[in-house]
Amino acid sequence: MTGRPSLDGYRQCRIAVLLIGALWLSGCAMRDDQAPRDADPVEAYTRLGEAYLARDDLQRASEALGHALELAPGDAEARQAMAMVHQRRGDDALAEENFRAALHDDPDLTRARNNYAAFLYDRGRIREACHQLQRASKDTRYINRGQLLVNLGRCQRATGDEAAARASFEQALRIDPGRPGAHLRLAELDIAQGRFENAERHLERYRRQAGPDAASARLADDIARARGDHDRPATSRGTP
């Protein structure tokens, strides 16, 4: 279908966006908090679909994104959101088809590449996921680049490349020093390599930023057991 939709269709779409405007207050991380007043129908339908996706209403998300793609089959934002709808439905073949189409239409859509990498990682396709994350990590303007680098480091470690994983975790901290997940992953890596003092430093920084939790308690116990410190459990020492 070519050309712009009728004014009535545009008004209906805008009304639908306004009706679920409260959803944006819940913090959909994928897009801005509100559709601009002059949003075109494709963008409005895409944001509507993403809002439904955020509340796990897959049927309405699919319908809204379907409208966006009818109007603009090459819209990468709508296409990658549709991929996530298929992913949540368990339709892996359709999810991958839509992720690939989105990246074909816009190779610089880092959010889509990151989401595709997560899709691949969850299905055990680790090296493919690493390849996508490596490409995505080159986008210096990506707002969540620090977390993306943590994801890349986890992927690299899963392939056995611990040196590359450490470099990615450390780069994540240089970009975003307040990224607690990087400290946690470095602590895990240091424990595996027997660098217990370094591991404790990263664990302490993680606790300061994220607070004590089960993951940090487990790592503290790992350090205590490795050192033979049976008299003072690490979990008790790690709790303020």
Legacy VTK file of the C-alpha trace (Angstrom):
# vtk DataFile Version 3.0
C-alpha trace
ASCII
DATASET POLYDATA
POINTS 240 float
0.000 0.000 0.000
1.434 3.399 -0.958
0.565 6.955 -0.050
-0.495 8.383 3.287
-3.556 7.092 5.131
-6.785 9.047 5.272
-7.202 11.797 7.847
-9.835 9.710 9.632
-7.395 6.818 9.970
-4.734 9.149 11.291
-7.132 10.596 13.880
-8.135 7.119 15.011
-4.523 6.171 15.489
-3.797 9.354 17.452
-6.823 8.719 19.660
-5.594 5.183 20.330
-2.204 6.527 21.377
-3.812 9.003 23.748
-6.067 6.330 25.263
-3.069 4.314 26.399
-0.877 7.311 27.211
-0.640 6.196 30.812
1.399 3.214 29.696
4.371 5.437 28.952
4.494 6.404 32.632
5.435 2.809 33.387
8.717 3.358 31.531
8.874 1.695 28.144
12.620 1.801 27.575
12.410 1.381 23.855
11.071 4.793 22.871
10.374 8.292 24.161
7.712 8.790 26.819
5.148 10.395 24.504
4.443 10.495 20.816
5.080 13.966 19.394
2.016 15.962 18.431
3.006 15.864 14.782
3.799 12.133 14.732
3.080 10.473 11.401
0.758 7.454 11.342
3.583 4.919 10.995
5.353 6.252 14.058
2.082 6.498 15.988
1.125 2.903 15.198
4.651 1.737 16.070
4.583 3.463 19.433
1.134 2.090 20.084
2.389 -1.413 19.321
5.417 -0.977 21.561
3.176 0.221 24.381
1.011 -2.890 24.058
4.182 -4.989 23.906
5.363 -3.399 27.152
2.186 -4.606 28.870
2.499 -8.025 27.198
-0.696 -7.561 25.178
0.676 -9.396 22.175
-2.506 -9.472 20.125
-3.020 -5.707 20.187
0.711 -5.141 19.720
0.647 -7.308 16.617
-2.374 -5.476 15.206
-0.879 -2.007 15.742
2.512 -2.979 14.349
0.789 -4.702 11.438
-0.893 -1.402 10.568
2.497 0.361 10.706
4.040 -2.205 8.388
1.131 -2.031 5.959
1.843 1.687 5.631
5.639 1.328 5.572
6.903 -2.235 4.982
10.492 -1.016 5.264
10.144 0.655 8.665
12.894 -0.963 10.759
11.537 0.214 14.126
8.143 -1.406 13.513
9.786 -4.506 12.051
12.052 -5.115 15.041
9.138 -4.585 17.452
7.166 -7.157 15.472
10.134 -9.510 15.822
9.839 -9.219 19.587
6.118 -9.994 19.416
6.903 -13.203 17.518
9.722 -13.994 19.942
7.402 -13.766 22.943
4.885 -15.963 21.170
7.558 -18.587 20.636
7.522 -18.185 16.847
11.292 -18.287 16.449
11.359 -18.503 12.658
9.139 -15.425 12.264
11.071 -13.574 14.968
14.379 -14.146 13.215
12.910 -13.252 9.839
11.734 -9.914 11.213
14.970 -9.166 13.068
16.926 -9.783 9.871
14.531 -7.661 7.838
14.843 -4.780 10.316
18.642 -4.890 10.168
18.554 -5.132 6.380
16.399 -2.004 6.231
18.488 -0.147 8.814
21.884 -1.725 9.626
22.559 1.094 12.109
19.526 0.347 14.306
21.594 -0.737 17.303
18.608 -1.508 19.494
17.400 -4.066 16.963
20.875 -5.595 16.710
21.119 -5.848 20.503
17.670 -7.462 20.723
18.585 -9.885 17.945
21.773 -10.788 19.813
19.733 -11.534 22.949
17.440 -13.720 20.847
20.418 -15.664 19.498
22.094 -15.987 22.900
18.949 -17.380 24.515
18.880 -20.088 21.840
22.466 -21.148 22.395
23.781 -19.505 19.235
26.540 -17.843 21.207
29.043 -17.014 18.492
26.361 -15.474 16.302
25.209 -13.400 19.270
28.780 -12.257 19.909
29.115 -11.180 16.292
25.975 -9.045 16.513
27.038 -7.505 19.842
30.515 -6.780 18.512
28.982 -4.806 15.653
26.517 -3.061 17.948
29.269 -2.041 20.387
30.802 0.223 17.725
27.839 2.613 18.015
29.292 5.245 20.341
25.976 7.140 20.427
23.924 4.220 21.744
22.475 5.286 25.078
22.820 1.811 26.654
26.293 1.108 25.312
27.631 0.267 28.778
25.107 -2.541 29.247
25.648 -3.668 25.672
29.362 -4.103 26.439
28.526 -6.112 29.563
26.374 -8.353 27.370
29.236 -8.654 24.891
31.618 -9.625 27.693
29.261 -12.331 28.931
28.981 -13.636 25.392
32.767 -13.646 24.909
33.270 -15.467 28.198
30.744 -18.090 27.141
32.945 -18.796 24.102
35.993 -19.157 26.360
37.629 -15.854 25.408
38.215 -14.526 28.919
40.721 -11.863 27.828
38.192 -10.318 25.441
35.471 -10.599 28.094
37.601 -8.725 30.630
38.357 -6.011 28.088
34.624 -5.567 27.377
33.692 -5.397 31.074
36.442 -2.858 31.743
35.406 -0.767 28.748
31.829 -0.798 30.060
33.102 0.695 33.331
35.124 3.357 31.542
32.020 4.398 29.627
29.638 4.064 32.564
31.386 3.816 35.968
28.009 3.394 37.649
27.309 0.116 35.857
27.139 -2.453 38.716
26.734 -5.440 36.413
30.251 -4.928 35.050
31.691 -5.166 38.569
29.724 -8.350 39.218
30.971 -9.974 36.005
34.559 -8.936 36.718
34.257 -10.429 40.203
33.085 -13.714 38.655
35.991 -13.662 36.219
38.538 -12.864 38.933
37.271 -15.719 41.121
37.582 -18.140 38.204
41.169 -16.958 37.670
42.084 -17.048 41.371
42.398 -13.276 41.713
40.478 -13.107 44.958
41.590 -9.639 46.139
40.495 -8.126 42.839
37.251 -10.078 43.046
36.543 -8.697 46.525
37.153 -5.138 45.329
34.716 -5.538 42.446
32.213 -7.246 44.725
32.383 -4.384 47.209
31.851 -1.830 44.456
28.923 -3.854 43.168
27.335 -3.895 46.634
27.794 -0.148 47.033
26.034 0.484 43.745
23.378 -2.235 43.689
23.109 -3.315 47.304
23.680 -6.825 48.682
21.759 -9.556 46.909
21.803 -13.285 46.274
24.308 -13.007 43.425
26.868 -11.081 45.465
26.336 -13.386 48.464
27.000 -16.416 46.269
30.230 -14.925 44.940
31.346 -13.966 48.430
30.774 -17.548 49.530
32.797 -18.741 46.531
35.712 -16.555 47.631
35.457 -17.782 51.218
35.425 -21.431 50.180
38.355 -20.943 47.798
40.369 -19.396 50.615
39.316 -22.017 53.124
37.682 -19.335 55.277
35.135 -21.599 56.928
34.983 -19.742 60.231
33.484 -16.529 58.835
30.944 -17.168 56.076
31.322 -14.622 53.294
27.586 -14.029 53.225
27.617 -12.648 56.747
30.679 -10.523 56.067
29.068 -9.086 52.949
25.890 -7.890 54.643
26.033 -4.298 55.997
LINES 1 241
240 0 1 2 3 4 5 6 7 8 9 10 11 12 13 14 15 16 17 18 19 20 21 22 23 24 25 26 27 28 29 30 31 32 33 34 35 36 37 38 39 40 41 42 43 44 45 46 47 48 49 50 51 52 53 54 55 56 57 58 59 60 61 62 63 64 65 66 67 68 69 70 71 72 73 74 75 76 77 78 79 80 81 82 83 84 85 86 87 88 89 90 91 92 93 94 95 96 97 98 99 100 101 102 103 104 105 106 107 108 109 110 111 112 113 114 115 116 117 118 119 120 121 122 123 124 125 126 127 128 129 130 131 132 133 134 135 136 137 138 139 140 141 142 143 144 145 146 147 148 149 150 151 152 153 154 155 156 157 158 159 160 161 162 163 164 165 166 167 168 169 170 171 172 173 174 175 176 177 178 179 180 181 182 183 184 185 186 187 188 189 190 191 192 193 194 195 196 197 198 199 200 201 202 203 204 205 206 207 208 209 210 211 212 213 214 215 216 217 218 219 220 221 222 223 224 225 226 227 228 229 230 231 232 233 234 235 236 237 238 239
